[in-house]
Amino acid sequence: MSNQNYVFVLDTNGKPLNPCRPITARKLLNANKAAVFRRYPFTIILKKEVVDTPEPITLKLDPGSKATGIALLQREKVVFGASLAHRGQAIKASLDSRRAIRRSRRARHTRYRQPRFLNRTRAKGWLAPSLQHRVETTLTWIDRFIRFAPIGSIVQELVRFDLQRLENPEISGIEYQQGELQGYEVREYLLNKWDRKCAYCGAENVPLQVEHIHPKAKGGSNRISNLCLACDKCNAKKGTQDIKQFLAKKPEVLKRVLAQAKRPLKDAAAVNSTRWALFNRLKAIGLPVSTASGGLTKFNRTRLQLPKAHWLDAACVGKVESLLLLTQQPLLIKALGWGCRQMVQTDKYGFPRKGYRAKQKVKNWNTGDIVSVVAGKFAGITGKRLKTVRFKGNFDIRLSKELVISVSRNDIKAVHRKDGYDYKFAQV
């Protein structure tokens, strides 16, 4: 059985059909019964019309702050997996840099744009650019999967951490609080808050236990703000000691633990800020949309003994009895953006860079195009991204972090045109 994702199939009219195995797609291409329609995700188009009704596919989402997991399922069979890495932090860094440069120019009384603070209103449901980006890129890929596969329904992990149920048991009844899911909600929250490390010694990849910062034997509560994670050795050594007594010889660790206990979970806040915006946009698509909590996802993944991965978390969202993984090599998608609309590039001091010229297409080639080298001394190199394009005709291709080669535009062939994303396959 292949470890690769299934291949999307379209008929000659662009109607999405059931995805097929890679070996089946290869046979159709070799027999000249189909042609390559798109490289990422790999899609073929048949040279005939198909009237059969395809089996509907369920698209599952596990939205995250830094990455969103995507899985496509036919009943219990996982036929496609992907992890979409967002660029929210890069957007925030760019906005911070722009703001700092503008303020610097105002302080120096040089040419600058007048500040705008009180003359703008925000629409209802407004999100910060770094958060809105997460919603838009996720919707972009949902639209693509709907065009390439017969998507029948969508399942979203709407509640990353069910904090209301943790704080107020009466919301859904005492049965929920005393059931197995409560422990999964709490542990998943703490694992993210404490970076999956022991709060006291920083140990990783070891079994972690829920620890009361202020001992329960001395009146400590079960509130989330009083809980952390500790390895078995540290938990046994601390016992019922007060945290200040236990870490008396480690003031730096004590300061960090107390500060982190009060620190809000930034990534969880980002997810909670965008979850309803994404849910409302999904409903507008017109397909049936259902939701589930993060605790249920963790419960399903643990019960099925699956490793931690974004696309596997997506496959475990909602009600899951069993899963049959037909792929183990998900597509890793990284949002790169389309560049910058800034007309005047500046240096780190805010002064214009001399001699800068905006990038343009060169003979229909653009920076970011994925190409293969078909001639010349570098013939045989496939699936590499153009780093630099020049009007004189020699383009740079980055092979690794240190190695960059220069090739003629006559020696390359386009594999996938620039679309604002980078693609890789997970190593099996």
Kinemage of the C-alpha trace (Angstrom):
@kinemage 1
@onewidth
@group {chain A} dominant
@subgroup {mainchain}
@vectorlist {calphas} color= white
{ca met a 1} P 0.000 0.000 0.000
{ca ser a 2} L 1.297 3.457 -0.934
{ca asn a 3} L 2.165 5.963 1.792
{ca gln a 4} L 1.249 8.896 -0.436
{ca asn a 5} L -1.947 10.919 -0.507
{ca tyr a 6} L -4.634 9.844 -2.921
{ca val a 7} L -4.795 11.755 -6.235
{ca phe a 8} L -7.715 14.039 -7.015
{ca val a 9} L -9.589 13.262 -10.229
{ca leu a 10} L -11.736 15.496 -12.457
{ca asp a 11} L -13.711 14.459 -15.506
{ca thr a 12} L -13.400 16.368 -18.784
{ca asn a 13} L -16.043 18.872 -17.628
{ca gly a 14} L -14.225 19.614 -14.357
{ca lys a 15} L -16.608 17.534 -12.232
{ca pro a 16} L -14.817 16.183 -9.110
{ca leu a 17} L -14.741 12.384 -8.866
{ca asn a 18} L -13.570 9.927 -6.220
{ca pro a 19} L -9.830 10.300 -5.504
{ca cys a 20} L -7.738 7.385 -6.737
{ca arg a 21} L -4.525 5.701 -5.639
{ca pro a 22} L -1.255 7.097 -7.069
{ca ile a 23} L -0.626 3.884 -9.024
{ca thr a 24} L -4.051 4.195 -10.685
{ca ala a 25} L -3.342 7.810 -11.638
{ca arg a 26} L 0.017 6.756 -13.103
{ca lys a 27} L -1.652 4.088 -15.262
{ca leu a 28} L -4.212 6.600 -16.555
{ca leu a 29} L -1.464 9.090 -17.424
{ca asn a 30} L 0.697 6.466 -19.164
{ca ala a 31} L -2.316 5.244 -21.155
{ca asn a 32} L -3.004 8.837 -22.281
{ca lys a 33} L -6.478 8.689 -20.722
{ca ala a 34} L -5.781 11.618 -18.423
{ca ala a 35} L -3.524 14.648 -18.103
{ca val a 36} L -1.961 16.470 -15.157
{ca phe a 37} L -4.292 19.298 -14.112
{ca arg a 38} L -2.402 20.569 -11.042
{ca arg a 39} L 0.731 19.565 -9.159
{ca tyr a 40} L -0.121 20.712 -5.617
{ca pro a 41} L -2.347 19.079 -4.595
{ca phe a 42} L -1.755 16.566 -7.367
{ca thr a 43} L -4.833 16.449 -9.589
{ca ile a 44} L -5.495 14.744 -12.918
{ca ile a 45} L -8.250 15.428 -15.430
{ca leu a 46} L -9.795 12.631 -17.496
{ca lys a 47} L -10.369 12.910 -21.213
{ca lys a 48} L -13.947 11.687 -20.972
{ca glu a 49} L -17.174 12.570 -19.185
{ca val a 50} L -18.264 10.498 -16.154
{ca val a 51} L -21.958 10.386 -15.218
{ca asp a 52} L -21.635 8.279 -12.068
{ca thr a 53} L -22.282 9.998 -8.750
{ca pro a 54} L -19.108 9.957 -6.624
{ca glu a 55} L -19.115 8.930 -2.988
{ca pro a 56} L -19.228 12.044 -0.759
{ca ile a 57} L -16.121 12.959 1.227
{ca thr a 58} L -15.990 14.529 4.678
{ca leu a 59} L -13.528 17.386 5.107
{ca lys a 60} L -12.261 17.738 8.678
{ca leu a 61} L -10.439 20.740 10.147
{ca asp a 62} L -8.286 21.177 13.229
{ca pro a 63} L -7.682 24.967 13.294
{ca gly a 64} L -4.577 26.071 15.144
{ca ser a 65} L -2.656 29.257 15.835
{ca lys a 66} L 0.452 28.322 13.833
{ca ala a 67} L -0.904 25.505 11.652
{ca thr a 68} L -4.245 24.014 10.643
{ca gly a 69} L -4.701 20.297 10.104
{ca ile a 70} L -6.822 19.087 7.177
{ca ala a 71} L -8.032 15.551 6.513
{ca leu a 72} L -10.341 14.106 3.856
{ca leu a 73} L -12.278 10.966 4.764
{ca gln a 74} L -14.474 8.520 2.874
{ca arg a 75} L -16.400 6.934 5.742
{ca glu a 76} L -13.573 5.701 8.034
{ca lys a 77} L -10.853 5.835 5.343
{ca val a 78} L -8.410 8.774 5.473
{ca val a 79} L -7.501 9.394 1.810
{ca phe a 80} L -5.766 12.767 2.075
{ca gly a 81} L -3.949 14.717 4.789
{ca ala a 82} L -2.416 18.182 4.849
{ca ser a 83} L -0.938 20.649 7.327
{ca leu a 84} L -1.357 24.344 6.499
{ca ala a 85} L 1.266 26.559 8.209
{ca his a 86} L 0.089 30.143 8.701
{ca arg a 87} L 2.189 33.306 8.567
{ca gly a 88} L 0.388 35.236 11.295
{ca gln a 89} L 3.589 35.970 13.223
{ca ala a 90} L 5.301 37.260 10.067
{ca ile a 91} L 2.374 39.602 9.426
{ca lys a 92} L 2.520 40.919 12.978
{ca ala a 93} L 6.286 41.449 12.725
{ca ser a 94} L 5.884 43.398 9.472
{ca leu a 95} L 3.211 45.637 10.974
{ca asp a 96} L 5.338 46.228 14.078
{ca ser a 97} L 8.322 47.150 11.896
{ca arg a 98} L 6.239 49.550 9.802
{ca arg a 99} L 4.826 51.195 12.925
{ca ala a 100} L 8.290 51.619 14.445
{ca ile a 101} L 9.675 53.196 11.261
{ca arg a 102} L 6.780 55.652 11.028
{ca arg a 103} L 7.127 56.677 14.651
{ca ser a 104} L 10.861 57.111 14.200
{ca arg a 105} L 10.342 59.456 11.247
{ca arg a 106} L 7.765 61.465 13.179
{ca ala a 107} L 10.175 61.820 16.098
{ca arg a 108} L 12.875 63.100 13.730
{ca his a 109} L 10.371 65.505 12.078
{ca thr a 110} L 11.179 64.134 8.629
{ca arg a 111} L 8.735 63.333 5.817
{ca tyr a 112} L 6.083 60.943 7.089
{ca arg a 113} L 2.441 60.038 6.788
{ca gln a 114} L 0.186 61.806 9.258
{ca pro a 115} L -0.977 59.542 12.118
{ca arg a 116} L -4.519 58.168 11.938
{ca phe a 117} L -5.915 57.102 15.272
{ca leu a 118} L -9.396 58.473 15.966
{ca asn a 119} L -10.808 58.815 12.460
{ca arg a 120} L -11.331 55.144 11.664
{ca thr a 121} L -14.077 52.732 12.678
{ca arg a 122} L -13.864 48.955 12.631
{ca ala a 123} L -16.588 46.837 11.150
{ca lys a 124} L -18.464 44.353 13.274
{ca gly a 125} L -16.502 41.120 13.549
{ca trp a 126} L -13.191 42.828 12.713
{ca leu a 127} L -10.086 40.747 13.290
{ca ala a 128} L -6.445 41.792 13.402
{ca pro a 129} L -4.622 41.147 10.077
{ca ser a 130} L -2.592 38.286 11.579
{ca leu a 131} L -5.833 36.609 12.736
{ca gln a 132} L -7.838 37.354 9.594
{ca his a 133} L -5.053 35.726 7.595
{ca arg a 134} L -5.679 32.413 9.388
{ca val a 135} L -9.336 32.484 8.391
{ca glu a 136} L -8.706 33.503 4.774
{ca thr a 137} L -5.966 30.965 4.036
{ca thr a 138} L -8.017 28.153 5.568
{ca leu a 139} L -11.014 29.125 3.420
{ca thr a 140} L -8.794 29.327 0.334
{ca trp a 141} L -7.807 25.697 0.743
{ca ile a 142} L -11.328 24.580 1.570
{ca asp a 143} L -12.481 26.129 -1.706
{ca arg a 144} L -9.724 24.283 -3.558
{ca phe a 145} L -10.627 20.934 -2.036
{ca ile a 146} L -14.292 21.517 -2.909
{ca arg a 147} L -13.265 22.065 -6.551
{ca phe a 148} L -11.074 18.946 -6.661
{ca ala a 149} L -13.046 16.455 -4.534
{ca pro a 150} L -16.745 15.640 -3.974
{ca ile a 151} L -16.932 17.221 -0.506
{ca gly a 152} L -20.270 16.400 1.130
{ca ser a 153} L -19.817 17.818 4.641
{ca ile a 154} L -17.369 19.700 6.856
{ca val a 155} L -16.413 18.998 10.477
{ca gln a 156} L -14.592 21.701 12.444
{ca glu a 157} L -12.965 21.599 15.844
{ca leu a 158} L -14.782 24.690 17.053
{ca val a 159} L -13.821 24.722 20.733
{ca arg a 160} L -10.094 24.287 21.232
{ca phe a 161} L -10.401 24.288 25.021
{ca asp a 162} L -13.842 23.976 26.593
{ca leu a 163} L -13.072 26.528 29.306
{ca gln a 164} L -16.716 27.343 30.105
{ca arg a 165} L -17.438 23.738 30.976
{ca leu a 166} L -14.321 23.594 33.108
{ca glu a 167} L -15.280 26.710 35.068
{ca asn a 168} L -19.047 26.082 35.232
{ca pro a 169} L -20.091 22.416 35.405
{ca glu a 170} L -23.804 23.287 35.209
{ca ile a 171} L -23.469 24.333 31.556
{ca ser a 172} L -23.881 20.776 30.307
{ca gly a 173} L -24.468 18.699 33.395
{ca ile a 174} L -22.390 16.952 35.996
{ca glu a 175} L -22.055 13.846 33.812
{ca tyr a 176} L -19.752 15.723 31.459
{ca gln a 177} L -17.509 16.926 34.284
{ca gln a 178} L -17.185 13.498 35.861
{ca gly a 179} L -16.674 11.684 32.561
{ca glu a 180} L -13.449 10.877 30.750
{ca leu a 181} L -13.517 13.994 28.570
{ca gln a 182} L -12.941 16.428 31.412
{ca gly a 183} L -9.474 15.041 32.016
{ca tyr a 184} L -8.637 15.321 28.334
{ca glu a 185} L -9.783 18.961 28.194
{ca val a 186} L -7.657 19.860 31.230
{ca arg a 187} L -4.555 17.945 30.132
{ca glu a 188} L -4.707 19.281 26.561
{ca tyr a 189} L -4.951 22.832 27.884
{ca leu a 190} L -2.008 22.314 30.253
{ca leu a 191} L 0.127 20.590 27.619
{ca asn a 192} L -0.201 23.629 25.381
{ca lys a 193} L 0.222 26.141 28.187
{ca trp a 194} L 3.379 24.529 29.580
{ca asp a 195} L 4.860 23.592 26.167
{ca arg a 196} L 4.696 19.855 26.960
{ca lys a 197} L 7.557 20.178 29.483
{ca cys a 198} L 7.953 19.662 33.203
{ca ala a 199} L 7.387 23.041 34.849
{ca tyr a 200} L 10.188 22.463 37.386
{ca cys a 201} L 13.016 20.731 35.533
{ca gly a 202} L 12.047 21.237 31.876
{ca ala a 203} L 12.071 17.515 31.040
{ca glu a 204} L 10.520 16.634 27.657
{ca asn a 205} L 9.229 13.422 26.084
{ca val a 206} L 8.473 11.892 29.488
{ca pro a 207} L 5.119 11.090 31.139
{ca leu a 208} L 3.818 14.293 32.742
{ca gln a 209} L 1.429 14.516 35.692
{ca val a 210} L -1.014 17.251 36.611
{ca glu a 211} L 0.493 19.123 39.574
{ca his a 212} L -1.055 21.627 41.992
{ca ile a 213} L 1.209 24.670 42.312
{ca his a 214} L -0.326 25.540 45.692
{ca pro a 215} L -0.776 22.077 47.301
{ca lys a 216} L -4.319 20.814 47.508
{ca ala a 217} L -3.572 19.510 51.038
{ca lys a 218} L -2.998 23.117 52.102
{ca gly a 219} L -6.115 24.574 50.534
{ca gly a 220} L -5.075 24.750 46.876
{ca ser a 221} L -7.922 24.716 44.355
{ca asn a 222} L -8.454 22.742 41.150
{ca arg a 223} L -8.651 25.909 39.058
{ca ile a 224} L -6.640 25.932 35.846
{ca ser a 225} L -4.484 28.808 37.132
{ca asn a 226} L -3.287 26.572 40.004
{ca leu a 227} L -2.330 23.615 37.796
{ca cys a 228} L 0.873 22.829 35.941
{ca leu a 229} L 2.633 19.746 34.580
{ca ala a 230} L 5.482 17.928 36.354
{ca cys a 231} L 7.430 14.746 35.755
{ca asp a 232} L 7.067 11.901 38.247
{ca lys a 233} L 10.405 12.685 39.951
{ca cys a 234} L 9.636 16.383 40.535
{ca asn a 235} L 6.054 15.680 41.561
{ca ala a 236} L 7.151 13.156 44.190
{ca lys a 237} L 9.958 15.412 45.425
{ca lys a 238} L 7.656 18.420 45.845
{ca gly a 239} L 4.910 16.467 47.629
{ca thr a 240} L 2.851 18.884 49.718
{ca gln a 241} L 5.563 21.543 49.998
{ca asp a 242} L 4.753 25.141 49.220
{ca ile a 243} L 6.068 26.195 45.812
{ca lys a 244} L 8.261 28.914 47.344
{ca gln a 245} L 9.807 26.422 49.769
{ca phe a 246} L 10.341 23.785 47.072
{ca leu a 247} L 12.075 26.239 44.701
{ca ala a 248} L 13.840 28.323 47.356
{ca lys a 249} L 17.236 27.551 45.804
{ca lys a 250} L 15.974 28.191 42.262
{ca pro a 251} L 14.594 31.742 42.259
{ca glu a 252} L 14.657 31.992 38.461
{ca val a 253} L 12.543 28.859 38.086
{ca leu a 254} L 10.150 30.067 40.794
{ca lys a 255} L 9.698 33.407 39.049
{ca arg a 256} L 9.099 31.695 35.687
{ca val a 257} L 6.570 29.183 37.069
{ca leu a 258} L 4.540 31.834 38.895
{ca ala a 259} L 4.569 34.115 35.857
{ca gln a 260} L 3.610 31.344 33.438
{ca ala a 261} L 0.796 30.189 35.707
{ca lys a 262} L -0.826 33.608 35.311
{ca arg a 263} L 0.071 33.971 31.646
{ca pro a 264} L -2.833 33.637 29.234
{ca leu a 265} L -2.459 31.023 26.542
{ca lys a 266} L -1.605 33.154 23.506
{ca asp a 267} L -2.142 30.479 20.869
{ca ala a 268} L -5.437 29.430 22.439
{ca ala a 269} L -6.540 33.063 22.448
{ca ala a 270} L -5.754 33.318 18.732
{ca val a 271} L -7.781 30.188 17.996
{ca asn a 272} L -10.676 31.358 20.162
{ca ser a 273} L -10.659 34.726 18.384
{ca thr a 274} L -10.971 33.180 14.922
{ca arg a 275} L -13.057 30.044 15.524
{ca trp a 276} L -16.472 31.706 15.177
{ca ala a 277} L -15.404 33.784 12.186
{ca leu a 278} L -14.259 30.598 10.442
{ca phe a 279} L -17.405 28.720 11.479
{ca asn a 280} L -19.717 31.430 10.089
{ca arg a 281} L -17.794 31.556 6.824
{ca leu a 282} L -17.989 27.757 6.545
{ca lys a 283} L -21.764 27.849 6.989
{ca ala a 284} L -21.998 30.377 4.140
{ca ile a 285} L -20.473 27.800 1.764
{ca gly a 286} L -23.726 25.828 1.861
{ca leu a 287} L -22.438 22.417 2.967
{ca pro a 288} L -23.476 20.753 6.251
{ca val a 289} L -21.101 21.888 9.025
{ca ser a 290} L -20.733 20.136 12.385
{ca thr a 291} L -18.432 20.916 15.310
{ca ala a 292} L -16.617 19.190 18.178
{ca ser a 293} L -14.301 20.106 21.056
{ca gly a 294} L -10.556 19.676 21.404
{ca gly a 295} L -10.964 17.285 24.308
{ca leu a 296} L -12.944 14.879 22.129
{ca thr a 297} L -10.236 15.077 19.450
{ca lys a 298} L -7.534 14.186 21.989
{ca phe a 299} L -9.703 11.365 23.368
{ca asn a 300} L -10.206 9.860 19.881
{ca arg a 301} L -6.522 10.131 18.957
{ca thr a 302} L -5.405 8.523 22.220
{ca arg a 303} L -7.984 5.746 21.946
{ca leu a 304} L -6.881 4.945 18.387
{ca gln a 305} L -3.183 5.138 19.424
{ca leu a 306} L -2.242 7.639 16.722
{ca pro a 307} L 0.825 9.920 16.948
{ca lys a 308} L 0.498 13.652 17.498
{ca ala a 309} L 0.191 15.465 14.137
{ca his a 310} L -2.024 18.252 12.832
{ca trp a 311} L -3.576 16.194 10.032
{ca leu a 312} L -4.201 13.226 12.341
{ca asp a 313} L -5.843 15.559 14.869
{ca ala a 314} L -8.091 16.732 12.030
{ca ala a 315} L -8.990 13.139 11.165
{ca cys a 316} L -9.970 12.557 14.820
{ca val a 317} L -12.272 15.587 15.069
{ca gly a 318} L -15.898 14.771 15.917
{ca lys a 319} L -17.495 11.389 16.387
{ca val a 320} L -15.005 8.712 15.311
{ca glu a 321} L -15.409 4.978 15.793
{ca ser a 322} L -12.393 3.810 13.788
{ca leu a 323} L -9.922 5.116 11.198
{ca leu a 324} L -8.146 3.428 8.303
{ca leu a 325} L -5.103 5.444 7.245
{ca leu a 326} L -4.617 5.068 3.484
{ca thr a 327} L -1.892 7.707 3.545
{ca gln a 328} L 1.008 8.436 5.871
{ca gln a 329} L 2.687 11.210 3.881
{ca pro a 330} L 0.629 14.408 4.241
{ca leu a 331} L 1.173 17.497 2.121
{ca leu a 332} L 2.916 20.252 4.118
{ca ile a 333} L 1.646 23.643 2.933
{ca lys a 334} L 3.337 26.847 4.076
{ca ala a 335} L 1.801 30.269 3.451
{ca leu a 336} L 4.409 32.637 1.993
{ca gly a 337} L 2.269 35.545 0.849
{ca trp a 338} L 2.420 37.374 -2.476
{ca gly a 339} L 5.080 39.911 -1.585
{ca cys a 340} L 4.810 43.502 -0.462
{ca arg a 341} L 2.790 46.430 -1.838
{ca gln a 342} L 5.227 48.923 -0.343
{ca met a 343} L 6.311 51.305 -3.125
{ca val a 344} L 9.452 52.609 -1.391
{ca gln a 345} L 11.663 50.081 0.362
{ca thr a 346} L 13.462 51.370 3.457
{ca asp a 347} L 16.534 50.347 5.399
{ca lys a 348} L 16.489 49.560 9.120
{ca tyr a 349} L 16.656 53.276 9.938
{ca gly a 350} L 13.585 54.151 7.848
{ca phe a 351} L 15.468 55.838 4.967
{ca pro a 352} L 14.594 54.913 1.354
{ca arg a 353} L 16.827 52.367 -0.326
{ca lys a 354} L 18.473 53.823 -3.423
{ca gly a 355} L 18.378 51.937 -6.675
{ca tyr a 356} L 15.537 49.636 -5.635
{ca arg a 357} L 13.210 48.554 -8.434
{ca ala a 358} L 9.995 46.644 -7.878
{ca lys a 359} L 10.136 43.018 -9.037
{ca gln a 360} L 8.447 42.280 -12.368
{ca lys a 361} L 7.755 39.175 -14.379
{ca val a 362} L 10.497 38.171 -16.801
{ca lys a 363} L 9.167 36.478 -19.931
{ca asn a 364} L 6.235 35.069 -17.912
{ca trp a 365} L 8.574 33.821 -15.133
{ca asn a 366} L 8.221 35.017 -11.576
{ca thr a 367} L 10.093 34.620 -8.313
{ca gly a 368} L 8.505 31.691 -6.469
{ca asp a 369} L 7.681 29.548 -9.512
{ca ile a 370} L 8.467 25.862 -8.974
{ca val a 371} L 10.485 24.493 -11.884
{ca ser a 372} L 12.471 21.531 -13.145
{ca val a 373} L 15.782 21.822 -14.996
{ca val a 374} L 15.490 19.901 -18.288
{ca ala a 375} L 18.725 20.916 -20.063
{ca gly a 376} L 22.248 22.105 -19.319
{ca lys a 377} L 24.710 20.864 -16.721
{ca phe a 378} L 22.068 20.903 -13.957
{ca ala a 379} L 19.537 18.804 -15.904
{ca gly a 380} L 17.548 16.437 -13.687
{ca ile a 381} L 16.883 18.810 -10.795
{ca thr a 382} L 13.140 18.824 -10.179
{ca gly a 383} L 10.635 20.651 -8.016
{ca lys a 384} L 12.789 23.628 -6.956
{ca arg a 385} L 11.644 27.215 -6.403
{ca leu a 386} L 13.035 30.199 -8.337
{ca lys a 387} L 14.874 32.481 -5.927
{ca thr a 388} L 15.671 35.326 -8.330
{ca val a 389} L 14.616 36.153 -11.902
{ca arg a 390} L 16.627 38.549 -14.089
{ca phe a 391} L 15.883 40.327 -17.366
{ca lys a 392} L 19.129 39.077 -18.891
{ca gly a 393} L 17.811 35.524 -18.640
{ca asn a 394} L 19.761 33.740 -15.895
{ca phe a 395} L 17.677 32.684 -12.864
{ca asp a 396} L 18.805 31.572 -9.410
{ca ile a 397} L 17.504 28.353 -7.841
{ca arg a 398} L 18.103 27.525 -4.196
{ca leu a 399} L 18.981 23.863 -3.690
{ca ser a 400} L 19.731 24.158 0.032
{ca lys a 401} L 20.378 26.799 2.663
{ca glu a 402} L 23.956 27.267 1.443
{ca leu a 403} L 23.821 26.202 -2.234
{ca val a 404} L 22.333 28.416 -4.938
{ca ile a 405} L 22.753 27.679 -8.667
{ca ser a 406} L 22.178 29.851 -11.725
{ca val a 407} L 20.401 28.445 -14.796
{ca ser a 408} L 19.178 29.831 -18.096
{ca arg a 409} L 15.475 30.356 -18.553
{ca asn a 410} L 15.744 28.233 -21.711
{ca asp a 411} L 16.808 25.223 -19.611
{ca ile a 412} L 13.859 25.116 -17.199
{ca lys a 413} L 10.269 23.909 -17.326
{ca ala a 414} L 7.440 25.119 -15.099
{ca val a 415} L 6.081 22.579 -12.625
{ca his a 416} L 3.821 24.809 -10.529
{ca arg a 417} L 3.320 28.532 -10.902
{ca lys a 418} L 3.672 30.829 -7.895
{ca asp a 419} L 0.478 30.861 -5.813
{ca gly a 420} L 1.665 32.220 -2.468
{ca tyr a 421} L 2.426 28.826 -0.877
{ca asp a 422} L 5.360 26.465 -0.505
{ca tyr a 423} L 4.893 22.698 -0.643
{ca lys a 424} L 6.707 19.716 0.814
{ca phe a 425} L 5.821 16.171 1.742
{ca ala a 426} L 6.310 14.847 5.249
{ca gln a 427} L 9.105 12.329 5.638
{ca val a 428} L 7.789 8.812 6.263
